[in-house]
């Protein structure tokens, strides 16, 4: 299927209540973030508020979906830990090696 001028986003949110992470995919990042903040997403409704800490944009849906799957894997979480090392080190009480980015369970 062809999506004219469509952009597909893969994003990482950090819970400000429990410091956990959520990795997701959307075609409308602003609307999706609003849904997370408003508790409209079952997977994140009990862990907000959320802060967007990372995103990537793709022109092909399949590329974005593949990237989301990768980021939810152990290797993807290691990539994010390296990519976000400055942010993770700055967050109070947060050690990059101790984050749940080490946890291979998709959130």
C-alpha positions in Angstrom: 0.0 0.0 0.0 1.3 3.5 -0.9 1.0 6.3 1.7 1.5 9.7 0.0 3.8 11.8 2.0 3.2 9.6 5.1 5.7 9.6 7.9 6.0 6.6 10.3 7.5 7.2 13.8 9.2 4.9 16.2 9.4 6.5 19.7 10.6 5.9 23.2 8.8 7.3 26.2 10.0 7.5 29.8 7.5 7.2 32.6 7.9 10.1 35.1 6.2 8.0 37.8 8.3 4.8 37.7 11.2 5.6 35.3 10.1 2.8 33.0 10.2 3.0 29.2 7.7 2.4 26.5 8.7 1.8 22.8 6.0 2.4 20.2 5.1 3.1 16.6 2.7 5.7 15.2 1.8 7.6 12.0 0.8 10.7 14.1 3.3 11.2 16.9 1.7 14.3 18.4 -1.8 12.6 18.6 -0.2 9.4 19.9 1.7 11.2 22.7 -1.6 13.0 23.7 -3.2 9.5 23.9 -0.5 8.3 26.2 -0.7 11.4 28.4 -4.5 11.2 28.6 -4.4 7.6 29.7 -6.1 6.4 26.4 -3.5 3.7 25.8 -4.1 0.5 27.8 -0.4 -0.4 27.9 0.6 3.0 29.4 -2.5 4.3 31.2 -1.4 3.3 34.7 2.3 4.5 34.4 2.1 8.2 33.3 2.9 11.0 33.0 5.2 10.3 30.0 8.1 12.2 28.5 9.2 11.7 24.9 12.9 11.0 25.0 13.7 9.6 21.5 12.1 9.2 18.1 13.0 8.2 14.6 10.9 9.0 11.4 10.6 6.7 8.4 9.0 7.1 5.0 8.2 3.4 4.7 5.9 1.6 7.2 7.8 -1.7 7.0 11.1 0.1 7.9 9.5 1.7 11.0 7.8 -1.5 12.1 11.1 -3.4 11.7 12.9 -0.7 13.7 10.3 -0.9 16.5 10.8 -4.7 16.7 14.5 -4.2 16.8 14.4 -1.6 19.6 12.3 -3.9 21.7 15.0 -6.6 21.4 18.0 -7.0 23.6 20.3 -5.6 21.0 17.9 -2.7 20.4 17.8 -1.8 24.1 21.6 -1.9 24.2 21.6 0.5 21.2 19.2 2.9 23.0 21.2 2.7 26.2 24.3 3.8 24.2 22.4 6.4 22.1 20.7 7.9 25.2 23.7 7.6 27.6 23.9 11.4 28.3 20.2 11.7 29.0 20.2 8.5 31.1 23.2 9.7 33.1 21.5 13.1 33.7 18.2 11.6 35.0 18.3 11.6 38.8 18.9 8.2 40.4 19.4 6.6 37.0 22.4 4.5 36.1 22.6 3.6 32.4 23.4 -0.1 33.2 20.6 -0.3 35.7 17.8 0.9 33.4 15.0 -1.4 32.3 16.4 -0.8 28.8 18.3 -3.9 29.8 15.0 -5.8 30.2 14.2 -7.6 26.9 10.5 -7.5 27.7 8.7 -5.2 25.2 6.8 -2.4 27.0 
